[in-house]
Amino acid sequence: MSGLSNKELKYLAGLQQKKYRKEHGQVLIEGVRLCEEALASDWTLRELFVTPEFAEKYADSRLFGLAGEKHLIPHEITENEFQRISDTRHGQGVALLADIPDQPIFHADPDWQKRLLIFDAISDPGNLGTILRSSDWFGVTEIVLSSNSVEWTNPKVIRGSMGAIFRTRIYEKELSDFLPQLTEAGYAIIAAEMDGVPLSEIPDELTNSPWGLLVGSEAHGISPSLEKFVHSKVAIPGEGPADSLNVSTATSIILYELVN
């Protein structure tokens, strides 16, 4: 077992922090399922770290088969070393060092992509990860984040996405500039708002045209400055005493209606 030098340990542990992920352009991906999803994706992967216990337990696993196809030789490290670089309290003993993909170039072309999911100031990484998982289920793979939203390479976002993040194209935009471009290209902007029309009453001409679903922050909804770009506001009628839905739950329900 070669282990890690103090310099390597410090570097990998530092990737738990946003400023170092941004500075180095890398992220550490943990867990069997996420590592398998990453290995099956087109992300650039640099190194595979495993504990001896993991290497023995999963010796004949799909994960090591995928790693072999990527020409990644497992780097065995001690359990103590793994805990130092891990973002979770009870890690599975496997992690991948990956390059953060460059932001793709967005082309406002309704013939190429008819559905977009747009976030304005979403702040909870767990919610964003869950929404990415839901959007992947409904086939909405183009995600736009406002510049003041949570960082999408946050480990909690990656874990919450359950691998969907590796099949998703994510753009970071100033929405006050971006939304007018969408409108000009022929997209309908549909906003999730408490004062919107019931979801079942969305006009067919909106759902049948290319659309962007705009979802605001958990606490404040969409920014007032963006409302002028919205073609229709929609809400989810409820019958119980709760005053609101979690943003990830609400987004999933709306996506189901829009897609179907």
PyMOL commands that set and color helices and strands:
alter all, ss='L'
color gray80, all
select helices_A, chain A and resi 6-14+18-24+32-39+52-57+62-69+79-85+125-137+155-161+164-167+175-185+199-201+204-207+224-229+247-259
alter helices_A, ss='H'
color red, helices_A
select strands_A, chain A and resi 26-30+45-50+75-76+94-99+115-119+142-146+169-173+188-198+211-215+232-235
alter strands_A, ss='S'
color yellow, strands_A
deselect
rebuild
show_as cartoon
